[in-house]
Amino acid sequence: TPFVRDVAPPDARLRVLVIGAIHGDELSSASVALHWIRLAQDPLVQMPQAVHWRFIPALNPDGLLARPPRRVNASGVDLNRNFPTPNWERDAAIYWEKRVRKDPRRWPGPKPLSEPESRFVHAQMEEFRPQLIVSIHAPYGVLDFDGPSVPPSKLGRLYLDQVGIFPGSLGNYGGVHKGVPVVTVELPNSTRTPLDSETRQMWIDLLRWISERLATQGPTR
């Protein structure tokens, strides 16, 4: 089971799930998630409305700890193509065979939710019922967004540039299929963590967007 850390004030009404290192070779994503755990506990950078944060800083520990680090998990599956989006069997196969020419780094797996890591996230979505998912990646240096709500225009130096929909991806499954907004943070470098000041600015911008876009909606379910 991946390491999970909750930061939950007693009066929290919003639930936000933060995931790092779905891809094990994106080391900076795990570092930023760990930095954000500390910031979530900092009384100087709090939101007007309390948030229950749940952090999974390294969803793919096998890929992260491999030498060298690997995008895929121990079974060779790209976890961000393994979620149960509609028509997965057809679309994931077409994507893998035609679009990426059977690139082993992007193998979607034998069936949706075949992997323990993707099943773990799926269970979190069912049990924790997040109203927002923030998924941290690298190295494209942009911000992506799927789902309802108006996306954030920027976090720190990262600006919105929606890169498209992939079969089996968390953005597609959570944002498009399940209606849970998914903010995908693409850090500019997969091995070098942003400066502390930059990591903090991304966090502050995220809080500002949440307070403007989500906190006003009140609790759901």
N, C-alpha and C positions, 0 to 999 in steps of 0.2 A: 504494500500500500504506500503511495507517495506521501511524503510529509505534508501535513495540513496544519495551518495556523489560523485560528480565529481571533479577531479583534472585535469584540462585541459589547458596546455599552448597553446597560440594562434597558434604556429607553429607545433602542434602535428600531426603526420602522422600515428602513431600506436594506435590502440584501444585495451585496455585490460580490461576485466571484472573480478572483484574479488568478490567472494561470500563466506560469512561465515554463519555458523549455519543453513545449510539446515536441519540438525538434531538438534533439540532444546536442547538436553542434552549434546551437545558438546560445552560447554560454552567457552572453551579456543579458539575455532575457531573464535568466534565473537570478543574476545579481541585482537587476532592477527590482524584481519582485521582492527580494529579501530587503532591499533598501526601503521599499514602500511599506513593509511590515513595521519597520521602525517609525516611519512618518505617520502611519495610521494611529500610532500610540502617542504622537507628539501633541500636547495640548495647544501648542501655538499654531497648528495648521489644521484645525477642525472645521467641519461644516456646521451651519446653523442647525441642520437636522442630523441626528445621530445615525450612523451607518453600521450595520453588521457586515464586516469584511471577512471573507474567507479566502485565504491565500493557499494556492498550490504552487510553490515557487519552482519546482522541478518535476513536472509531470512524467518526464521520460528519463529517470535516473540511469537506466542501463545505457542509453545513448550518450548521456552527459558524461558518464564515468568511463566510457570506452576509451581506448587509446589507439588512434586519435578518436575524439568524440564523433559520434555518428548521428545523422539526422533521424534515422529510423530506430525502432525499439529493438529488443533482443531477438524478436522474431523476424526482423527485417521489414517491418510495416511502417509506413508513413502514417502516424497517428492522426494527422490532420487531413487524411482522406478516408478515415475509417468510421465516420459518424453516419447514422442511418438516414441520409437524405432520400427523398422520393426518387424512385427509379435507380437506386444505387447500383444494382447488379448490371444494368445496361450502361449507365452514364460513367460509372467509375472505370469500367473495362474500356470503353471508348477513349476516355481521357488518358488512361495509362498507355494503351496500345498506340493510339493515333497522335495524341497531343505531345506526349513526352517520350514516345518511342521506347516504351518498356524500361524507362530509367529506374534502376533498382532503388534509388533514393526516394522514389515517389510511388512505390507499390502500395495500393490501397488495402491490401490484405485479401483473404479468401472470402470474407463476407463482412457486412457492417457489424461493428462492435465485436469483432473477433478477438480484440486485444484487451487485456485487463486494464490498461491505462485509459482507453476510450470508454470502457464500461464504467470505470470509476467516475469519470466526468459525467457520463450519462446519469449515473446514480445520484451525483451531486445535484444535477439539474432537477431531478425528480423530488429529492428529499429537501434540499436547501431552498429550492425554488428562487434562484436569483432573479432580480429585476434588471440586472445588468451583468454582462460578462466582459471582462477585460483580458484579452489574450496577448501576451508579449512575445514578439518574434524579432528577427533580424534577417538580413542586413539592408533592407530596401530604403530605409530612412524616410518613411511616409506613415500616414495614418489611414487605416481602412475602417469601414463601417458597414454593418449589415443589420437590417431590421427596422422596426418602427422608431419614431422620434427623429429629431433633427440632429445630424451628427455633429460632433465637435469640429470646429474648423481647424484647430491646431492644439497640440500638446507640446509645450516647449518649442523646440525648433522643427517639430514634425508637423507637416501640413496635410490636410485631407487630400487623398488621391486614391479613389476607390479602384481597386485592381481587378475586380471581377469575381465571379462566383465559380467555385470548384466543387465537383461532386464529392461528398463525404467530408467536406471541411466543417470546422466548428462554426464559422461565420454563416455558412449556408444552412447548417442544421439548426443552430440556435436562433440566428437573426431572421432568416427567411422562413424556415419551416415551423419553428416553435414560437416566433414572435417575441423573443427576448433580445433586446439590443446587444450587439457584440461589437465592441471597440477593439480593433486589432492594431496594436502598437508595433510598428516595424522600426526597430532601432537601426542606426546607420552602420553599425559594425557588430559582427557576431561574436568577436572575441574581446573587444575592448569595451568596458563598461563606460557609459557617459559620466562626465564629471558629476560630483555630488550636487552642485548647484543646478545642473541641467535635469538630473533625476528629480530633484525637489520641485523645479518649475513645472515639469510634466505632471507631477502629482497635484500641485496647486491648480493647474489648468483643468485637470480631470475633476477635482472637487468642485470647481466653479461651474463646469458644464453639468455635473450631476445635480447641483443645487438649483440650477436654472431649468433643467429639462426633466429631471426625474423626481426630485424631491417634492415638486409642486403637485405631482399626480397622486400622492398619498399612497397608503399601503394597498397591495393587491392580494387577493385570495387569503 
